[in-house]
Amino acid sequence: MSKKVVQHNTALKRAAVLAHYEEVAGKLGLNPQPLLRKVGLTSQMLSVPTNMIPMDSTVALLDLTSQASGCDTVGLMMAEARTLADFGPISLLLVQQPSMRAALYTVSQYRHILNESLGLYVEDAGKTTLIHEEIVTDYPGNSCQSSDMAVGVLMVLFRAMLGSQWRPQSVHFTHEAPQDLQIHKRLFKCPLQFESDFNGMVCLSADLDKPNLQADAAMAQYAQSFMDALPKPGRSSVVQDVRRSVYLLLPMGRASIDQVASGLGVNARTLQRRLDEAGVSFKSILNDVRCELAQRYIDNTSYSMSRVAELLGYSNLSSFTRWFTARFHRAPSRMRS
């Protein structure tokens, strides 16, 4: 395994993101208190929606809850219980955005007060748009439940903006299909793609750009001023920002320093200088993410080795095999077997 890049293990999220956790745990027949204690959280911490809690603790809590209950849809149960109000003050700003595309931009803009570990990338592809999501943390266990919750919460936002009958073209998950798809079908009501290249959804581009007839520019300006006046937690480091971007762009073959810098609104030279100041290199972050994604893709036997190489940014299988063997001290085929 590669050495972890420093400065990316302090990501926080608002306690509001765990709204309804104790309710969901109760439905699963669990006492939530021991699970909360195990990850360093308490009911009191969750009772104040604006409290900031460690993202790693949140991911671990959902994973442990899934293990303890034997339920592999805990993340979607959490998402299904959410309402737009659970987003906190930013909900006032979201509902006044002129379109869903603008609302997604707003989520990305205020990610530092919602969830620093959320990676969000919108990719237009003709008449459709792909929305990629990644939850990027240091938690060494299974983060599927947190990823599922993020996709489900995105669905809650879309329906709040576009109406309860709105449906995406398809919803995608990188993990294999769970045994029970009841909640998936109830929440998404569209084709589901498991063992996909990305977590997120595909929708019509026209839906993203459909005017929000309820939007009020004056109210939006007021809500913007209110948001900007809120106390700001420490913003994520440049290492966190780059790591999130690489997670999203690498499977698309776009994880170059130029592409990452462009997505962060700076030029490559400026980004390199900031990484130098943080004591890390772009290459080290890229290799770190490659190692983590390699294990995800190797475990997915529906991917051929050539496809795994492609998803990790290698144009040919031999180059990928050399890199993988050097990093893991065994060939990828041996690791899979």
Secondary structure, DSSP 8 states (H G I E B T S, - for coil): -----TT-S--EEEGGGGTTHHHHHHHTT--HHHHHHHTT--HHHHHSTT-EEEHHHHHHHHHHHHHHHT-TTHHHHHHHT--GGGGTTHHHHHTTSSSHHHHHHHHHHTHHHHBTTEEEEEEEETTEEEEEEEE-----S--HHHHHHHHHHHHHHHHHHH-TT---SEEE-SS---S--HHHHHHH-S-EE-S-SSEEEEEEHHHHHS--TT--HHHHHHHHHHHHHS-------HHHHHHHHHHHHGGGT--SHHHHHHHTTS-HHHHHHHHHHHT--HHHHHHHHHHHHHHHHHH-TTS-HHHHHHHTT-SSHHHHHHHHHHHHSS-HHHHH-
